[in-house]
Amino acid sequence: MTYVYYIFRNIALSLISALEILMLARAVMSWFPQAQGNRFHQAVTAFTEPVIMPFRSLVNRIPALRGFPLDISFMLAYLALIMIETVI
């Protein structure tokens, strides 16, 4: 039983690490508008948007944060991944 746990734990940690790297790549690509139309950007967005979307809907419910210039939902999603990684 514990052997199966360690296998699933390592798979989960690998997936979370990959998501963190993809989110960092998305953040860096957001600084370069010319990179936002290529296929790599579309793939990174497709993988990271399902993680960010629930936080975006929560942040949009707070009127004071709707016009905030920084993407707080992105930061919350990244912090949630870090917290999940430390708990596992």
MDTraj code that builds the backbone (N, CA, C; nanometers):
import mdtraj as md
import numpy as np

residues = "MET THR TYR VAL TYR TYR ILE PHE ARG ASN ILE ALA LEU SER LEU ILE SER ALA LEU GLU ILE LEU MET LEU ALA ARG ALA VAL MET SER TRP PHE PRO GLN ALA GLN GLY ASN ARG PHE HIS GLN ALA VAL THR ALA PHE THR GLU PRO VAL ILE MET PRO PHE ARG SER LEU VAL ASN ARG ILE PRO ALA LEU ARG GLY PHE PRO LEU ASP ILE SER PHE MET LEU ALA TYR LEU ALA LEU ILE MET ILE GLU THR VAL ILE".split()
xyz = np.array([
    [0.0820, -0.1200, 0.0000],
    [0.0000, 0.0000, 0.0000],
    [0.0858, 0.1255, 0.0000],
    [0.1901, 0.1268, 0.0793],
    [0.2730, 0.2468, 0.0845],
    [0.3512, 0.2668, -0.0448],
    [0.3833, 0.1566, -0.1146],
    [0.4554, 0.1682, -0.2400],
    [0.3702, 0.2385, -0.3452],
    [0.2421, 0.2063, -0.3498],
    [0.1496, 0.2703, -0.4433],
    [0.1349, 0.4184, -0.4077],
    [0.1316, 0.4493, -0.2790],
    [0.1227, 0.5888, -0.2345],
    [0.2406, 0.6694, -0.2863],
    [0.3613, 0.6153, -0.2751],
    [0.4793, 0.6878, -0.3200],
    [0.4812, 0.7059, -0.4712],
    [0.4282, 0.6096, -0.5438],
    [0.4204, 0.6240, -0.6891],
    [0.3248, 0.7374, -0.7256],
    [0.2054, 0.7367, -0.6666],
    [0.1086, 0.8431, -0.6941],
    [0.1578, 0.9784, -0.6438],
    [0.2273, 0.9799, -0.5321],
    [0.2827, 1.1045, -0.4782],
    [0.3849, 1.1630, -0.5750],
    [0.4728, 1.0793, -0.6271],
    [0.5742, 1.1284, -0.7203],
    [0.5121, 1.1750, -0.8515],
    [0.4091, 1.1071, -0.8977],
    [0.3397, 1.1510, -1.0190],
    [0.2721, 1.2856, -0.9946],
    [0.2068, 1.3003, -0.8804],
    [0.1393, 1.4267, -0.8478],
    [0.2401, 1.5407, -0.8355],
    [0.3518, 1.5157, -0.7693],
    [0.4544, 1.6193, -0.7560],
    [0.5131, 1.6569, -0.8910],
    [0.5293, 1.5606, -0.9783],
    [0.5816, 1.5898, -1.1118],
    [0.4832, 1.6750, -1.1912],
    [0.3545, 1.6423, -1.1822],
    [0.2534, 1.7205, -1.2533],
    [0.2442, 1.8632, -1.1991],
    [0.2529, 1.8767, -1.0672],
    [0.2476, 2.0107, -1.0073],
    [0.3705, 2.0912, -1.0481],
    [0.4864, 2.0289, -1.0485],
    [0.6085, 2.0987, -1.0910],
    [0.5993, 2.1409, -1.2369],
    [0.5453, 2.0547, -1.3212],
    [0.5288, 2.0897, -1.4621],
    [0.4323, 2.2074, -1.4780],
    [0.3235, 2.2071, -1.4002],
    [0.2296, 2.3201, -1.4047],
    [0.2949, 2.4493, -1.3579],
    [0.3770, 2.4416, -1.2548],
    [0.4466, 2.5613, -1.2078],
    [0.5393, 2.6170, -1.3157],
    [0.6102, 2.5288, -1.3844],
    [0.7000, 2.5735, -1.4910],
    [0.6201, 2.6350, -1.6051],
    [0.5084, 2.5716, -1.6416],
    [0.4245, 2.6271, -1.7478],
    [0.3663, 2.7622, -1.7085],
    [0.3298, 2.7776, -1.5811],
    [0.2765, 2.9065, -1.5370],
    [0.3843, 3.0147, -1.5396],
    [0.5069, 2.9786, -1.5027],
    [0.6159, 3.0760, -1.5123],
    [0.6428, 3.1128, -1.6581],
    [0.6367, 3.0144, -1.7477],
    [0.6541, 3.0429, -1.8903],
    [0.5434, 3.1351, -1.9400],
    [0.4211, 3.1123, -1.8924],
    [0.3089, 3.1994, -1.9324],
    [0.3307, 3.3418, -1.8825],
    [0.3808, 3.3551, -1.7602],
    [0.4051, 3.4888, -1.7059],
    [0.5124, 3.5617, -1.7860],
    [0.6180, 3.4923, -1.8217],
    [0.7246, 3.5561, -1.8994],
    [0.6742, 3.5910, -2.0394],
    [0.5972, 3.5025, -2.1005],
    [0.5456, 3.5309, -2.2344],
    [0.4454, 3.6460, -2.2346],
    [0.3844, 3.6736, -2.1213],
    [0.2899, 3.7854, -2.1169],
    [0.3621, 3.9195, -2.1299],
    [0.4911, 3.9214, -2.1059],
    [0.5679, 4.0450, -2.1207],
    [0.5984, 4.0767, -2.2662],
    [0.5861, 3.9770, -2.3545],
    [0.6189, 3.9936, -2.4953],
    [0.4935, 3.9729, -2.5791],
    [0.4308, 4.0816, -2.6228],
    [0.3047, 4.0697, -2.6964],
    [0.3181, 3.9923, -2.8283],
    [0.4340, 3.9981, -2.8915],
    [0.4505, 3.9287, -3.0192],
    [0.4526, 3.7771, -3.0032],
    [0.4767, 3.7264, -2.8818],
    [0.4819, 3.5822, -2.8585],
    [0.3445, 3.5243, -2.8259],
    [0.2430, 3.6063, -2.8180],
    [0.1143, 3.5581, -2.7712],
    [0.0297, 3.4910, -2.8780],
    [0.0734, 3.4912, -3.0013],
    [-0.0068, 3.4268, -3.1042],
    [0.0469, 3.2918, -3.1484],
    [0.1650, 3.2542, -3.1022],
    [0.2245, 3.1299, -3.1526],
    [0.1660, 3.0071, -3.0836],
    [0.2008, 2.8917, -3.1350],
    [0.1421, 2.7669, -3.0849],
    [0.1877, 2.7326, -2.9439],
    [0.3114, 2.7657, -2.9115],
    [0.3597, 2.7350, -2.7771],
    [0.2794, 2.8129, -2.6736],
    [0.2524, 2.9386, -2.7011],
    [0.1716, 3.0191, -2.6094],
    [0.0308, 2.9633, -2.5981],
    [-0.0256, 2.9197, -2.7085],
    [-0.1599, 2.8623, -2.7053],
    [-0.1623, 2.7324, -2.6240],
    [-0.0567, 2.6512, -2.6363],
    [-0.0495, 2.5259, -2.5598],
    [-0.0339, 2.5535, -2.4114],
    [0.0525, 2.6494, -2.3772],
    [0.0725, 2.6839, -2.2366],
    [-0.0558, 2.7385, -2.1769],
    [-0.1260, 2.8203, -2.2510],
    [-0.2536, 2.8749, -2.2040],
    [-0.3568, 2.7638, -2.1860],
    [-0.3582, 2.6688, -2.2784],
    [-0.4546, 2.5588, -2.2684],
    [-0.4297, 2.4728, -2.1443],
    [-0.3049, 2.4555, -2.1056],
    [-0.2732, 2.3741, -1.9877],
    [-0.2916, 2.4501, -1.8569],
    [-0.2669, 2.5800, -1.8570],
    [-0.2695, 2.6552, -1.7316],
    [-0.4043, 2.7218, -1.7033],
    [-0.4822, 2.7484, -1.8042],
    [-0.6095, 2.8187, -1.7835],
    [-0.7069, 2.7424, -1.6945],
    [-0.7173, 2.6089, -1.7033],
    [-0.8080, 2.5394, -1.6110],
    [-0.7674, 2.5524, -1.4645],
    [-0.6411, 2.5796, -1.4379],
    [-0.5963, 2.5992, -1.3003],
    [-0.6275, 2.7416, -1.2550],
    [-0.6144, 2.8373, -1.3440],
    [-0.6316, 2.9789, -1.3098],
    [-0.7789, 3.0197, -1.3087],
    [-0.8595, 2.9573, -1.3939],
    [-0.9994, 2.9991, -1.4111],
    [-1.0817, 3.0017, -1.2818],
    [-1.0744, 2.9028, -1.1929],
    [-1.1540, 2.9128, -1.0692],
    [-1.1135, 3.0308, -0.9819],
    [-0.9856, 3.0614, -0.9784],
    [-0.9404, 3.1760, -0.8999],
    [-0.9837, 3.3065, -0.9653],
    [-0.9875, 3.3098, -1.0979],
    [-1.0327, 3.4296, -1.1682],
    [-1.1798, 3.4569, -1.1390],
    [-1.2600, 3.3517, -1.1323],
    [-1.4021, 3.3728, -1.1026],
    [-1.4216, 3.4200, -0.9589],
    [-1.3371, 3.3723, -0.8667],
    [-1.3447, 3.4210, -0.7284],
    [-1.3021, 3.5670, -0.7173],
    [-1.1952, 3.6031, -0.7854],
    [-1.1450, 3.7411, -0.7789],
    [-1.2441, 3.8361, -0.8447],
    [-1.3109, 3.7932, -0.9501],
    [-1.4080, 3.8802, -1.0176],
    [-1.5305, 3.9097, -0.9315],
    [-1.5527, 3.8310, -0.8285],
    [-1.6655, 3.8582, -0.7375],
    [-1.6360, 3.9729, -0.6423],
    [-1.5095, 4.0115, -0.6299],
    [-1.4707, 4.1212, -0.5416],
    [-1.4591, 4.2475, -0.6270],
    [-1.5491, 4.3433, -0.6092],
    [-1.5505, 4.4615, -0.6971],
    [-1.4208, 4.5432, -0.6936],
    [-1.3552, 4.5502, -0.5803],
    [-1.2336, 4.6309, -0.5700],
    [-1.1176, 4.5716, -0.6499],
    [-1.1225, 4.4428, -0.6785],
    [-1.0117, 4.3783, -0.7489],
    [-1.0359, 4.3624, -0.8987],
    [-1.1517, 4.4006, -0.9470],
    [-1.1829, 4.3827, -1.0896],
    [-1.0934, 4.4674, -1.1784],
    [-1.0632, 4.5875, -1.1391],
    [-0.9805, 4.6758, -1.2215],
    [-0.8347, 4.6789, -1.1799],
    [-0.7949, 4.5862, -1.0964],
    [-0.6571, 4.5834, -1.0473],
    [-0.5625, 4.5500, -1.1626],
    [-0.4510, 4.6212, -1.1758],
    [-0.3642, 4.6016, -1.2928],
    [-0.2882, 4.4680, -1.2945],
    [-0.2704, 4.4045, -1.1807],
    [-0.2015, 4.2755, -1.1763],
    [-0.3025, 4.1618, -1.1767],
    [-0.2626, 4.0488, -1.2332],
    [-0.3499, 3.9316, -1.2376],
    [-0.3380, 3.8564, -1.1053],
    [-0.4214, 3.8927, -1.0116],
    [-0.4171, 3.8315, -0.8787],
    [-0.4579, 3.6848, -0.8855],
    [-0.5474, 3.6507, -0.9771],
    [-0.5897, 3.5119, -0.9890],
    [-0.4722, 3.4224, -1.0279],
    [-0.3827, 3.4717, -1.1117],
    [-0.2629, 3.3966, -1.1490],
    [-0.1759, 3.3716, -1.0260],
    [-0.1561, 3.4765, -0.9473],
    [-0.0722, 3.4630, -0.8271],
    [-0.1357, 3.3690, -0.7252],
    [-0.2673, 3.3761, -0.7082],
    [-0.3351, 3.2863, -0.6156],
    [-0.3258, 3.1412, -0.6607],
    [-0.3397, 3.1183, -0.7911],
    [-0.3281, 2.9821, -0.8435],
    [-0.1871, 2.9280, -0.8232],
    [-0.0874, 3.0117, -0.8463],
    [0.0515, 2.9685, -0.8283],
    [0.0789, 2.9382, -0.6810],
    [0.0299, 3.0228, -0.5913],
    [0.0475, 2.9981, -0.4481],
    [-0.0265, 2.8718, -0.4040],
    [-0.1428, 2.8464, -0.4614],
    [-0.2173, 2.7233, -0.4281],
    [-0.1386, 2.6002, -0.4716],
    [-0.0756, 2.6063, -0.5872],
    [0.0073, 2.4944, -0.6323],
    [0.1245, 2.4712, -0.5382],
    [0.1851, 2.5791, -0.4933],
    [0.2973, 2.5661, -0.3991],
    [0.2504, 2.5052, -0.2674],
    [0.1346, 2.5487, -0.2193],
    [0.0837, 2.4945, -0.0929],
    [0.0463, 2.3478, -0.1080],
    [-0.0137, 2.3102, -0.2196],
    [-0.0464, 2.1694, -0.2421],
    [0.0808, 2.0869, -0.2503],
    [0.1815, 2.1419, -0.3130],
    [0.3096, 2.0706, -0.3258],
    [0.3743, 2.0454, -0.1897],
    [0.3621, 2.1410, -0.0992],
    [0.4224, 2.1223, 0.0331],
    [0.3415, 2.0262, 0.1202],
    [0.2109, 2.0172, 0.0973],
    [0.1274, 1.9272, 0.1764],
    [0.1473, 1.7830, 0.1327],
    [0.1648, 1.7625, 0.0031],
    [0.1823, 1.6259, -0.0471],
    [0.3136, 1.5789, -0.0002],
])
top = md.Topology()
chain = top.add_chain()
for i, resn in enumerate(residues, 1):
    res = top.add_residue(resn, chain, resSeq=i)
    for name in ("N", "CA", "C"):
        top.add_atom(name, md.element.get_by_symbol(name[0]), res)
traj = md.Trajectory(xyz[None], top)
